[in-house]
Amino acid sequence: ELRSAGELRDSLNAGGCFLADGALGSELIRLGFAPEATLEANRTHPERVLALHRAYLEAGAQILTTNTFGLRNRET
């Protein structure tokens, strides 16, 4: 279990291989969220986002990413 970016870097430099999560926004859509509501799910339904992260860990993910689905389409 990695606890810091430094540990991740050292392990990668040593030839380590990791399994990362992905498609968190797509999973939220599959659960019924509208595509434009997936980013807000972090604030409005944090328990559902957390449940997806837990599911990824249970499936073997070693690296979790943030839920940023649709962020690039937001106006500043």
C-alpha positions as CSV (number, residue, x, y, z in Angstrom):
1,E,0.0,0.0,0.0
2,L,1.4,3.3,-1.1
3,R,1.0,6.3,1.2
4,S,2.8,9.1,-0.7
5,A,3.7,10.4,-4.1
6,G,7.3,9.7,-3.3
7,E,6.6,6.0,-2.6
8,L,4.7,5.8,-5.9
9,R,7.6,7.5,-7.8
10,D,10.2,5.2,-6.2
11,S,8.1,2.1,-7.0
12,L,7.6,3.2,-10.6
13,N,11.3,3.9,-11.0
14,A,12.0,0.4,-9.7
15,G,9.8,-1.1,-12.5
16,G,6.6,-1.4,-10.5
17,C,3.3,-1.8,-12.2
18,F,0.0,-0.4,-10.8
19,L,-3.7,-0.8,-11.5
20,A,-5.6,2.5,-11.5
21,D,-9.3,3.2,-11.5
22,G,-11.0,4.9,-14.4
23,A,-14.4,5.9,-15.9
24,L,-15.7,7.2,-12.6
25,G,-18.0,9.7,-14.4
26,S,-19.2,6.9,-16.7
27,E,-20.1,4.8,-13.6
28,L,-22.0,7.7,-12.1
29,I,-23.9,8.0,-15.4
30,R,-24.6,4.3,-15.3
31,L,-26.0,4.8,-11.8
32,G,-28.5,7.4,-13.1
33,F,-26.6,10.7,-12.9
34,A,-27.0,13.0,-15.8
35,P,-23.7,13.6,-17.6
36,E,-23.7,17.3,-16.6
37,A,-24.3,16.3,-12.9
38,T,-21.4,14.0,-12.4
39,L,-19.0,16.7,-11.3
40,E,-21.5,18.1,-8.8
41,A,-21.9,14.5,-7.4
42,N,-18.8,15.2,-5.4
43,R,-20.7,17.8,-3.4
44,T,-24.3,16.6,-3.7
45,H,-23.8,12.8,-3.3
46,P,-20.3,12.3,-1.8
47,E,-21.4,8.9,-0.4
48,R,-22.1,7.6,-3.9
49,V,-18.7,8.8,-5.2
50,L,-17.0,7.2,-2.2
51,A,-18.9,4.0,-2.8
52,L,-17.5,3.9,-6.3
53,H,-14.0,4.4,-5.1
54,R,-14.4,1.6,-2.6
55,A,-15.7,-0.7,-5.4
56,Y,-12.5,0.2,-7.4
57,L,-10.3,-0.7,-4.4
58,E,-12.2,-4.0,-3.9
59,A,-11.6,-4.7,-7.5
60,G,-7.9,-4.3,-7.1
61,A,-7.2,-0.6,-8.0
62,Q,-4.1,0.7,-6.3
63,I,-4.4,4.3,-7.5
64,L,-7.7,6.3,-7.3
65,T,-8.3,9.4,-9.4
66,T,-10.7,12.3,-8.7
67,N,-14.1,12.6,-10.1
68,T,-13.5,15.3,-12.7
69,F,-15.7,14.0,-15.5
70,G,-16.9,16.9,-17.6
71,L,-14.6,19.4,-15.9
72,R,-13.0,20.4,-19.2
73,N,-16.4,21.5,-20.5
74,R,-17.1,23.9,-17.7
75,E,-16.9,27.6,-18.3
76,T,-14.5,29.6,-16.1
